[in-house]
Amino acid sequence: MKTEFDLSGTPLVDIPPKTKEIEAVGFDGVLTTEMAHHSQAEWLQKFAQYDCQASAVNQLTDLTSDIQVTLNEYITEHDDPLLGKQKVVGFPVTLGETPMRISCPAPLYGEHTEQVLQELGGYSWADIVRLKEGRVIL
């Protein structure tokens, strides 16, 4: 295992100490500049050589291909009758005795409006007809 951490030929131990504020800005500048010279995978490999704990910081677009996200089913596939196979957010917990699953597609725009107005809002069919005629609902 290596003992001196080197960023592209610039050992961090050789950065001269200054005031805390300048040192922090200086280190950040060196770090930002040096990090741009290598890919994320190369940096993770370099950190591993020094037994340095490091992990990738993913972008939102990276999540669908992340092995942890896939194995934990945080993003899963659902076969939508209109859109076909879609990647959707999975369930945040796994329950052994009562496994969860997506059992139906998301409702279409306005699909349950009448039912919600009647059952939860107490609207009559006459009220709903007036709302439709007034183009308040679909």
C-alpha positions in Angstrom: 0.0 0.0 0.0 1.3 3.5 -0.9 1.8 6.0 1.9 2.1 9.3 0.1 -1.0 10.5 -1.7 -0.1 12.1 -5.0 -2.5 14.1 -7.3 -1.0 13.9 -10.8 2.5 14.6 -9.6 1.6 17.2 -7.0 1.9 15.6 -3.6 -0.6 17.2 -1.2 2.0 17.1 1.5 4.1 19.6 -0.4 1.4 22.3 -0.4 2.8 25.0 1.8 0.7 25.8 4.9 -0.8 29.3 5.0 -3.6 30.9 6.9 -6.6 28.6 7.3 -8.7 30.6 4.9 -6.1 30.8 2.1 -5.1 27.2 2.7 -8.7 26.0 2.2 -9.1 28.1 -1.0 -5.7 27.0 -2.2 -6.3 23.3 -1.5 -9.8 23.5 -3.1 -8.3 25.1 -6.2 -5.6 22.5 -6.5 -8.1 19.7 -5.9 -10.6 21.0 -8.4 -7.9 21.5 -11.1 -6.3 18.1 -10.5 -9.7 16.2 -10.3 -10.5 17.4 -13.8 -7.5 15.5 -15.3 -8.9 12.1 -14.7 -12.3 10.3 -14.9 -14.3 9.3 -11.9 -13.3 5.6 -12.4 -9.6 6.6 -12.5 -9.9 8.5 -9.3 -11.8 5.7 -7.5 -8.9 3.4 -8.6 -6.3 5.9 -7.3 -8.1 6.3 -4.0 -8.3 2.5 -3.6 -4.5 2.2 -4.1 -4.0 4.3 -1.0 -6.7 2.5 1.0 -8.6 5.8 1.0 -12.4 5.5 1.5 -14.1 7.1 -1.5 -17.3 6.8 -3.3 -18.7 8.2 -6.5 -21.2 11.1 -6.3 -23.8 10.2 -8.9 -25.9 12.5 -11.0 -29.6 11.8 -11.3 -29.0 10.4 -14.8 -26.5 7.8 -13.3 -29.0 6.2 -11.0 -30.7 3.9 -13.6 -27.4 2.2 -14.2 -26.1 2.1 -10.6 -25.7 -1.5 -9.4 -26.8 -0.7 -5.8 -30.0 1.1 -7.1 -30.8 -1.9 -9.3 -30.1 -4.6 -6.7 -32.2 -2.8 -4.1 -34.9 -2.2 -6.6 -35.1 1.6 -5.9 -35.8 2.0 -9.6 -37.8 -0.8 -11.2 -39.5 -1.6 -14.5 -43.3 -1.4 -15.0 -45.1 -2.4 -18.1 -47.5 0.5 -18.8 -50.4 -0.4 -21.2 -50.0 2.8 -23.1 -46.2 3.6 -22.8 -44.7 0.1 -22.7 -41.9 -0.7 -20.3 -41.0 2.3 -18.1 -38.4 2.7 -15.4 -40.2 3.9 -12.3 -39.3 4.7 -8.6 -39.6 1.5 -6.6 -40.5 1.0 -2.9 -38.0 2.5 -0.3 -38.4 -0.5 2.0 -38.6 -4.3 1.5 -41.0 -6.3 3.7 -40.4 -10.0 3.9 -44.0 -11.0 4.8 -45.8 -8.6 2.6 -43.8 -7.9 -0.6 -44.9 -4.8 -2.5 -45.4 -4.5 -6.2 -46.9 -2.1 -8.7 -50.3 -3.6 -9.5 -51.7 -1.1 -11.9 -50.6 1.9 -14.1 -50.9 5.5 -13.0 -54.3 6.9 -13.8 -54.8 8.9 -17.0 -55.4 12.7 -16.7 -58.9 13.1 -15.4 -59.6 9.3 -15.3 -61.0 9.3 -11.8 -62.3 12.8 -11.5 -66.0 11.9 -11.4 -65.4 9.1 -8.8 -63.4 11.4 -6.5 -65.9 14.2 -6.7 -68.8 11.8 -5.9 -67.1 9.7 -3.2 -64.9 12.2 -1.5 -66.5 15.5 -2.5 -70.1 14.6 -2.1 -71.0 15.9 -5.6 -74.1 14.7 -7.4 -74.2 13.7 -11.1 -76.0 17.0 -11.8 -73.1 18.9 -10.1 -70.6 17.0 -12.2 -72.5 17.6 -15.4 -72.5 21.4 -14.6 -68.8 21.3 -13.9 -68.2 19.5 -17.3 -70.4 22.0 -19.1 -68.5 24.9 -17.5 -65.3 23.2 -18.6 -64.1 23.1 -15.0 -63.4 19.4 -15.3 -62.9 17.0 -18.3 
